[in-house]
Amino acid sequence: MPSRLTHLDARGRARMVDVSDKATTLREATARGLVRMQPATFRLLKQGQIAKGDALGVAQVAGIMAAKKTPSLIPLCHPLLLTDVQVQFQMNEKDSTVEITATVKTAGQTGVEMEAMTAVAVAALTIYDMCKAAEPTIRLEAIRLARKKGGKSGAVVLE
């Protein structure tokens, strides 16, 4: 764990971290999150009967776009050339949940954790938006980093 916050200068002001001296390496991050809904809403989603259209298809594209727009959304993130963004959904009928997994890759000087988590968050928000007419009580849960690799810290596996 770093002993100090890297996004603060000596006077405690926010700053973008200088990555100029860091090696360019292949970097990858995977994030996950959950969308929980009532069984009736889950059935509509699974059967492709959401009134607004293909909720999962739209959410997949939204997640990819969000990963690419992360530096516009999170103020101190570096703009990165992303080489791959994958957004996938695992449907769990027993729990009426959709688990979203996003994996982002780049060859660069800083990691893509924020891009992966942003992809999951926006995909989840898109599912909510497209399904809220059927159920306004949908819950977005447990958006988190699952693993990352590349750079000085190597591989970090959290789940």
MDAnalysis code that builds the backbone (N, CA, C; Angstrom):
import MDAnalysis as mda
import numpy as np

u = mda.Universe.empty(477, n_residues=159, atom_resindex=np.repeat(np.arange(159), 3), trajectory=True)
u.add_TopologyAttr("name", ["N", "CA", "C"] * 159)
u.add_TopologyAttr("resid", np.arange(1, 160))
u.add_TopologyAttr("resname", ["MET", "PRO", "SER", "ARG", "LEU", "THR", "HIS", "LEU", "ASP", "ALA", "ARG", "GLY", "ARG", "ALA", "ARG", "MET", "VAL", "ASP", "VAL", "SER", "ASP", "LYS", "ALA", "THR", "THR", "LEU", "ARG", "GLU", "ALA", "THR", "ALA", "ARG", "GLY", "LEU", "VAL", "ARG", "MET", "GLN", "PRO", "ALA", "THR", "PHE", "ARG", "LEU", "LEU", "LYS", "GLN", "GLY", "GLN", "ILE", "ALA", "LYS", "GLY", "ASP", "ALA", "LEU", "GLY", "VAL", "ALA", "GLN", "VAL", "ALA", "GLY", "ILE", "MET", "ALA", "ALA", "LYS", "LYS", "THR", "PRO", "SER", "LEU", "ILE", "PRO", "LEU", "CYS", "HIS", "PRO", "LEU", "LEU", "LEU", "THR", "ASP", "VAL", "GLN", "VAL", "GLN", "PHE", "GLN", "MET", "ASN", "GLU", "LYS", "ASP", "SER", "THR", "VAL", "GLU", "ILE", "THR", "ALA", "THR", "VAL", "LYS", "THR", "ALA", "GLY", "GLN", "THR", "GLY", "VAL", "GLU", "MET", "GLU", "ALA", "MET", "THR", "ALA", "VAL", "ALA", "VAL", "ALA", "ALA", "LEU", "THR", "ILE", "TYR", "ASP", "MET", "CYS", "LYS", "ALA", "ALA", "GLU", "PRO", "THR", "ILE", "ARG", "LEU", "GLU", "ALA", "ILE", "ARG", "LEU", "ALA", "ARG", "LYS", "LYS", "GLY", "GLY", "LYS", "SER", "GLY", "ALA", "VAL", "VAL", "LEU", "GLU"])
u.atoms.positions = np.array([
    [0.841, -1.189, 0.000],
    [0.000, 0.000, 0.000],
    [0.882, 1.248, 0.000],
    [0.582, 2.208, -0.875],
    [1.360, 3.453, -0.845],
    [1.143, 4.193, 0.476],
    [2.191, 4.848, 0.952],
    [2.078, 5.569, 2.221],
    [1.486, 6.956, 2.052],
    [1.346, 7.391, 0.801],
    [0.756, 8.714, 0.569],
    [-0.163, 8.654, -0.647],
    [-1.029, 9.625, -0.722],
    [-1.938, 9.694, -1.865],
    [-1.193, 10.296, -3.048],
    [-1.180, 9.590, -4.168],
    [-0.388, 10.028, -5.320],
    [-1.034, 11.162, -6.104],
    [-2.324, 11.395, -5.908],
    [-3.006, 12.446, -6.646],
    [-3.032, 13.782, -5.895],
    [-2.174, 13.907, -4.883],
    [-2.061, 15.169, -4.152],
    [-0.620, 15.649, -4.224],
    [-0.447, 16.958, -4.434],
    [0.910, 17.503, -4.441],
    [1.363, 17.766, -3.004],
    [2.554, 18.332, -2.837],
    [3.123, 18.576, -1.507],
    [2.246, 19.497, -0.654],
    [1.430, 20.315, -1.311],
    [0.555, 21.242, -0.575],
    [-0.861, 20.695, -0.394],
    [-1.079, 19.430, -0.823],
    [-2.392, 18.819, -0.640],
    [-3.391, 19.126, -1.740],
    [-2.943, 19.688, -2.837],
    [-3.835, 20.006, -3.956],
    [-3.879, 18.842, -4.948],
    [-5.003, 18.694, -5.597],
    [-5.162, 17.627, -6.582],
    [-4.223, 17.852, -7.766],
    [-3.688, 16.747, -8.271],
    [-2.816, 16.812, -9.445],
    [-2.902, 15.497, -10.201],
    [-2.607, 15.561, -11.486],
    [-2.493, 14.354, -12.283],
    [-1.103, 13.775, -12.034],
    [-1.013, 12.494, -11.805],
    [0.260, 11.837, -11.551],
    [1.106, 11.856, -12.826],
    [2.382, 12.191, -12.694],
    [3.314, 12.184, -13.816],
    [3.787, 10.758, -14.052],
    [3.435, 10.187, -15.196],
    [3.834, 8.813, -15.510],
    [4.932, 8.772, -16.574],
    [5.554, 9.909, -16.835],
    [6.551, 10.007, -17.904],
    [7.674, 8.989, -17.781],
    [8.122, 8.702, -16.581],
    [9.258, 7.805, -16.379],
    [8.861, 6.339, -16.216],
    [7.567, 6.045, -16.251],
    [7.126, 4.661, -16.092],
    [7.299, 3.910, -17.405],
    [7.603, 2.625, -17.299],
    [7.769, 1.782, -18.483],
    [6.423, 1.525, -19.143],
    [6.440, 1.442, -20.455],
    [5.258, 1.042, -21.204],
    [5.168, -0.478, -21.138],
    [4.076, -0.970, -20.574],
    [3.857, -2.411, -20.474],
    [2.417, -2.720, -20.853],
    [2.163, -3.987, -21.156],
    [0.797, -4.424, -21.380],
    [0.085, -4.402, -20.042],
    [-1.056, -3.737, -19.993],
    [-1.831, -3.619, -18.752],
    [-3.252, -4.078, -19.015],
    [-3.815, -4.721, -18.006],
    [-5.161, -5.274, -18.134],
    [-5.854, -5.179, -16.778],
    [-7.131, -4.872, -16.804],
    [-7.920, -4.842, -15.573],
    [-9.296, -5.426, -15.849],
    [-9.816, -6.131, -14.855],
    [-11.163, -6.687, -14.927],
    [-11.942, -6.182, -13.722],
    [-13.152, -5.699, -13.984],
    [-14.051, -5.226, -12.925],
    [-15.369, -5.968, -13.046],
    [-16.096, -5.982, -11.940],
    [-17.404, -6.641, -11.924],
    [-18.407, -5.793, -11.160],
    [-19.661, -6.054, -11.433],
    [-20.757, -5.419, -10.713],
    [-22.027, -6.213, -10.929],
    [-23.038, -5.909, -10.133],
    [-24.271, -6.680, -10.144],
    [-25.478, -5.759, -10.300],
    [-26.442, -6.213, -11.086],
    [-27.733, -5.533, -11.202],
    [-28.781, -6.515, -10.682],
    [-29.477, -6.101, -9.622],
    [-30.465, -6.975, -8.969],
    [-31.867, -6.438, -9.250],
    [-32.779, -7.356, -9.611],
    [-34.146, -6.949, -9.965],
    [-35.139, -8.017, -9.527],
    [-36.398, -7.710, -9.654],
    [-37.454, -8.668, -9.344],
    [-37.492, -9.752, -10.431],
    [-37.953, -10.956, -10.086],
    [-38.004, -12.045, -11.066],
    [-38.774, -11.694, -12.341],
    [-39.868, -10.963, -12.219],
    [-40.657, -10.613, -13.410],
    [-39.854, -9.724, -14.364],
    [-39.123, -8.780, -13.812],
    [-38.280, -7.904, -14.639],
    [-37.141, -8.706, -15.261],
    [-36.555, -9.591, -14.478],
    [-35.478, -10.448, -14.984],
    [-35.969, -11.262, -16.185],
    [-37.172, -11.822, -16.087],
    [-37.721, -12.608, -17.202],
    [-37.887, -11.746, -18.451],
    [-38.406, -10.514, -18.275],
    [-38.549, -9.615, -19.424],
    [-37.192, -9.336, -20.073],
    [-36.204, -9.076, -19.249],
    [-34.861, -8.794, -19.751],
    [-34.297, -10.004, -20.479],
    [-34.401, -11.152, -19.875],
    [-33.850, -12.384, -20.452],
    [-34.532, -12.742, -21.773],
    [-35.829, -12.480, -21.851],
    [-36.588, -12.811, -23.061],
    [-36.543, -11.704, -24.114],
    [-35.823, -10.626, -23.825],
    [-35.719, -9.534, -24.789],
    [-37.011, -8.764, -24.966],
    [-37.818, -8.675, -23.904],
    [-39.122, -8.029, -24.002],
    [-39.194, -6.697, -23.270],
    [-38.062, -6.070, -23.004],
    [-38.046, -4.740, -22.390],
    [-38.559, -3.747, -23.435],
    [-39.488, -2.885, -23.030],
    [-40.147, -1.975, -23.971],
    [-39.168, -1.081, -24.742],
    [-38.068, -0.687, -24.117],
    [-37.108, 0.202, -24.794],
    [-36.229, -0.531, -25.796],
    [-36.258, -1.865, -25.805],
    [-35.455, -2.610, -26.768],
    [-34.444, -3.530, -26.115],
    [-33.386, -3.812, -26.849],
    [-32.343, -4.766, -26.437],
    [-31.479, -4.160, -25.343],
    [-31.906, -4.295, -24.104],
    [-31.225, -3.654, -22.974],
    [-29.778, -4.129, -22.826],
    [-29.532, -5.411, -22.961],
    [-28.177, -5.917, -22.790],
    [-27.262, -5.491, -23.941],
    [-27.784, -5.469, -25.144],
    [-26.999, -5.004, -26.294],
    [-26.612, -3.537, -26.158],
    [-27.572, -2.726, -25.744],
    [-27.296, -1.299, -25.545],
    [-26.333, -1.102, -24.377],
    [-26.520, -1.865, -23.302],
    [-25.644, -1.751, -22.141],
    [-24.211, -2.154, -22.486],
    [-24.057, -3.146, -23.348],
    [-22.714, -3.571, -23.754],
    [-21.998, -2.443, -24.501],
    [-22.680, -1.828, -25.432],
    [-22.087, -0.711, -26.178],
    [-21.828, 0.474, -25.243],
    [-22.750, 0.744, -24.331],
    [-22.572, 1.849, -23.377],
    [-21.338, 1.624, -22.507],
    [-21.134, 0.389, -22.059],
    [-19.960, 0.081, -21.251],
    [-18.662, 0.292, -22.015],
    [-18.636, -0.133, -23.264],
    [-17.444, 0.065, -24.099],
    [-17.179, 1.554, -24.300],
    [-18.225, 2.291, -24.622],
    [-18.067, 3.743, -24.814],
    [-17.599, 4.420, -23.532],
    [-18.120, 3.980, -22.395],
    [-17.744, 4.578, -21.108],
    [-16.267, 4.361, -20.808],
    [-15.766, 3.167, -21.084],
    [-14.337, 2.909, -20.859],
    [-13.500, 3.902, -21.667],
    [-13.906, 4.160, -22.900],
    [-13.164, 5.082, -23.759],
    [-13.276, 6.531, -23.304],
    [-14.332, 6.858, -22.568],
    [-14.571, 8.235, -22.110],
    [-14.151, 8.472, -20.653],
    [-13.534, 7.507, -20.017],
    [-13.192, 7.624, -18.598],
    [-12.457, 8.910, -18.247],
    [-11.423, 9.330, -19.006],
    [-10.727, 10.569, -18.610],
    [-11.612, 11.816, -18.691],
    [-12.703, 11.745, -19.433],
    [-13.640, 12.876, -19.481],
    [-14.570, 12.871, -18.272],
    [-14.713, 11.715, -17.631],
    [-15.625, 11.572, -16.501],
    [-14.927, 11.643, -15.152],
    [-13.728, 11.100, -15.059],
    [-12.956, 11.057, -13.815],
    [-11.809, 12.041, -13.989],
    [-11.815, 13.152, -13.275],
    [-10.937, 14.288, -13.582],
    [-9.444, 14.009, -13.701],
    [-8.854, 13.145, -12.906],
    [-7.400, 12.997, -12.919],
    [-6.918, 11.753, -13.657],
    [-7.814, 11.087, -14.384],
    [-7.408, 9.918, -15.171],
    [-6.690, 10.351, -16.441],
    [-5.661, 9.591, -16.799],
    [-4.916, 9.859, -18.025],
    [-5.713, 9.379, -19.238],
    [-5.683, 10.116, -20.330],
    [-6.277, 9.589, -21.563],
    [-5.380, 8.469, -22.091],
    [-5.963, 7.317, -22.357],
    [-5.204, 6.139, -22.768],
    [-5.706, 5.611, -24.096],
    [-4.810, 5.014, -24.843],
    [-5.185, 4.317, -26.058],
    [-5.555, 2.893, -25.648],
    [-6.834, 2.620, -25.585],
    [-7.290, 1.296, -25.180],
    [-7.174, 0.356, -26.371],
    [-6.634, -0.828, -26.127],
    [-6.464, -1.789, -27.209],
    [-7.575, -2.832, -27.242],
    [-8.319, -2.967, -26.145],
    [-9.421, -3.917, -26.111],
    [-10.333, -3.573, -24.935],
    [-11.636, -3.660, -25.176],
    [-12.640, -3.513, -24.115],
    [-13.680, -4.603, -24.349],
    [-13.863, -5.440, -23.356],
    [-14.873, -6.497, -23.409],
    [-15.864, -6.283, -22.272],
    [-17.157, -6.308, -22.586],
    [-18.210, -6.209, -21.569],
    [-19.115, -7.419, -21.749],
    [-19.240, -8.208, -20.678],
    [-20.019, -9.440, -20.753],
    [-21.029, -9.502, -19.606],
    [-22.076, -10.278, -19.833],
    [-23.155, -10.411, -18.858],
    [-23.368, -11.879, -18.497],
    [-23.527, -12.134, -17.210],
    [-23.871, -13.469, -16.724],
    [-25.229, -13.363, -16.045],
    [-26.218, -14.052, -16.604],
    [-27.572, -14.013, -16.070],
    [-27.731, -15.088, -14.988],
    [-28.241, -14.701, -13.820],
    [-28.467, -15.635, -12.727],
    [-29.951, -15.619, -12.401],
    [-30.667, -16.580, -12.959],
    [-32.119, -16.621, -12.813],
    [-32.548, -16.849, -11.358],
    [-31.800, -17.670, -10.627],
    [-32.136, -17.971, -9.232],
    [-32.192, -16.696, -8.382],
    [-31.221, -15.794, -8.580],
    [-31.147, -14.562, -7.794],
    [-31.721, -13.344, -8.515],
    [-32.182, -13.519, -9.750],
    [-32.686, -12.407, -10.575],
    [-31.639, -11.293, -10.679],
    [-30.409, -11.698, -11.004],
    [-29.319, -10.731, -11.127],
    [-28.610, -10.889, -12.472],
    [-27.985, -9.806, -12.863],
    [-27.094, -9.801, -14.017],
    [-25.734, -9.370, -13.495],
    [-24.741, -10.248, -13.627],
    [-23.383, -9.855, -13.264],
    [-22.700, -9.323, -14.514],
    [-22.150, -8.140, -14.383],
    [-21.439, -7.491, -15.491],
    [-19.954, -7.652, -15.237],
    [-19.228, -8.071, -16.262],
    [-17.772, -8.167, -16.192],
    [-17.196, -7.375, -17.348],
    [-16.280, -6.472, -17.027],
    [-15.597, -5.689, -18.066],
    [-14.100, -5.911, -17.924],
    [-13.451, -6.179, -19.055],
    [-12.002, -6.322, -19.099],
    [-11.468, -5.324, -20.112],
    [-10.472, -4.555, -19.676],
    [-9.898, -3.499, -20.503],
    [-8.393, -3.726, -20.599],
    [-7.841, -3.485, -21.801],
    [-6.402, -3.657, -22.026],
    [-5.822, -2.413, -22.681],
    [-4.545, -2.189, -22.413],
    [-3.771, -1.148, -23.081],
    [-2.302, -1.514, -23.007],
    [-1.507, -0.920, -23.870],
    [-0.051, -0.936, -23.728],
    [0.300, 0.497, -23.364],
    [0.650, 0.713, -22.102],
    [0.852, 2.089, -21.672],
    [1.649, 2.197, -20.401],
    [1.643, 3.416, -19.865],
    [2.434, 3.735, -18.675],
    [1.606, 3.787, -17.401],
    [0.317, 3.540, -17.515],
    [-0.547, 3.514, -16.340],
    [-1.675, 2.521, -16.589],
    [-2.282, 2.051, -15.512],
    [-3.256, 0.980, -15.595],
    [-4.635, 1.406, -16.057],
    [-5.484, 0.413, -16.248],
    [-6.824, 0.632, -16.796],
    [-7.928, 0.205, -15.813],
    [-7.616, 0.258, -14.504],
    [-8.622, -0.105, -13.507],
    [-9.846, 0.798, -13.579],
    [-9.608, 2.095, -13.689],
    [-10.724, 3.041, -13.715],
    [-11.589, 2.835, -14.954],
    [-10.963, 2.515, -16.076],
    [-11.716, 2.277, -17.309],
    [-12.605, 1.046, -17.166],
    [-12.081, -0.023, -16.545],
    [-12.879, -1.238, -16.355],
    [-14.057, -0.988, -15.409],
    [-13.795, -0.279, -14.298],
    [-14.883, -0.008, -13.354],
    [-15.910, 0.960, -13.941],
    [-15.463, 1.917, -14.729],
    [-16.394, 2.844, -15.378],
    [-17.273, 2.094, -16.373],
    [-16.684, 1.161, -17.113],
    [-17.460, 0.355, -18.062],
    [-18.569, -0.408, -17.344],
    [-18.236, -1.027, -16.206],
    [-19.238, -1.780, -15.439],
    [-20.323, -0.847, -14.919],
    [-19.918, 0.287, -14.358],
    [-20.897, 1.215, -13.780],
    [-21.876, 1.733, -14.834],
    [-21.368, 2.118, -15.983],
    [-22.245, 2.668, -17.018],
    [-23.097, 1.574, -17.658],
    [-22.566, 0.383, -17.823],
    [-23.394, -0.726, -18.314],
    [-24.538, -0.995, -17.336],
    [-24.235, -0.995, -16.037],
    [-25.277, -1.207, -15.023],
    [-26.320, -0.089, -15.053],
    [-25.864, 1.146, -15.160],
    [-26.798, 2.275, -15.241],
    [-27.678, 2.176, -16.480],
    [-27.123, 1.679, -17.561],
    [-27.899, 1.532, -18.798],
    [-28.967, 0.462, -18.648],
    [-28.624, -0.648, -18.011],
    [-29.644, -1.670, -17.745],
    [-30.750, -1.077, -16.882],
    [-30.362, -0.341, -15.841],
    [-31.365, 0.308, -14.998],
    [-32.263, 1.228, -15.838],
    [-31.645, 2.084, -16.641],
    [-32.409, 3.040, -17.443],
    [-33.395, 2.334, -18.379],
    [-32.957, 1.264, -18.997],
    [-33.808, 0.584, -19.964],
    [-34.896, -0.259, -19.310],
    [-34.697, -0.630, -18.040],
    [-35.664, -1.489, -17.347],
    [-36.500, -0.756, -16.295],
    [-36.204, 0.510, -16.033],
    [-36.858, 1.203, -14.915],
    [-38.365, 1.364, -15.086],
    [-38.866, 1.387, -16.316],
    [-40.313, 1.473, -16.507],
    [-40.996, 0.208, -15.988],
    [-40.334, -0.922, -16.118],
    [-40.889, -2.178, -15.608],
    [-40.694, -2.294, -14.104],
    [-39.594, -1.698, -13.600],
    [-39.291, -1.802, -12.174],
    [-38.336, -0.695, -11.740],
    [-38.848, 0.305, -11.060],
    [-37.968, 1.398, -10.619],
    [-37.121, 1.068, -9.391],
    [-37.279, -0.139, -8.826],
    [-36.544, -0.499, -7.608],
    [-35.307, -1.354, -7.890],
    [-34.885, -1.441, -9.128],
    [-33.670, -2.189, -9.485],
    [-32.500, -1.622, -8.690],
    [-31.606, -2.522, -8.258],
    [-30.441, -2.095, -7.461],
    [-29.144, -2.414, -8.203],
    [-28.228, -1.463, -8.158],
    [-26.879, -1.659, -8.681],
    [-25.995, -1.940, -7.479],
    [-25.220, -3.020, -7.539],
    [-24.469, -3.457, -6.356],
    [-23.041, -3.871, -6.706],
    [-22.156, -3.707, -5.739],
    [-20.824, -4.331, -5.702],
    [-19.973, -4.074, -6.942],
    [-19.895, -2.837, -7.383],
    [-18.971, -2.519, -8.470],
    [-17.576, -2.493, -7.872],
    [-16.688, -3.324, -8.451],
    [-15.378, -3.490, -7.836],
    [-14.346, -3.974, -8.845],
    [-13.093, -3.746, -8.497],
    [-11.982, -4.284, -9.267],
    [-11.810, -5.746, -8.886],
    [-11.732, -6.622, -9.878],
    [-11.541, -8.050, -9.622],
    [-10.078, -8.451, -9.759],
    [-9.399, -7.872, -10.749],
    [-7.979, -8.179, -10.933],
    [-7.362, -7.174, -11.887],
    [-6.039, -7.083, -11.796],
    [-5.291, -6.247, -12.721],
    [-3.914, -6.851, -12.897],
    [-3.277, -6.533, -14.012],
    [-1.905, -6.981, -14.227],
    [-1.182, -5.988, -15.119],
    [0.146, -6.013, -14.978],
    [0.999, -5.123, -15.741],
    [1.589, -4.057, -14.852],
    [2.650, -3.446, -15.330],
    [3.285, -2.396, -14.566],
    [4.133, -2.932, -13.437],
    [4.582, -2.025, -12.590],
    [5.489, -2.352, -11.487],
    [4.903, -3.336, -10.475],
    [3.590, -3.228, -10.221],
    [2.980, -4.078, -9.196],
    [2.672, -5.476, -9.696],
    [2.804, -5.735, -10.985],
    [2.537, -7.070, -11.524],
    [1.072, -7.413, -11.444],
    [0.800, -8.684, -11.130],
    [-0.580, -9.146, -11.077],
    [-1.161, -8.974, -9.669],
    [-2.376, -8.441, -9.610],
    [-3.118, -8.313, -8.364],
    [-4.462, -9.000, -8.602],
    [-4.725, -10.058, -7.844],
    [-5.970, -10.797, -7.992],
    [-6.768, -10.637, -6.717],
    [-7.915, -9.997, -6.846],
    [-8.772, -9.740, -5.693],
    [-9.916, -10.758, -5.596],
    [-10.235, -11.381, -6.702],
    [-11.251, -12.458, -6.707],
    [-11.069, -13.316, -7.925],
])
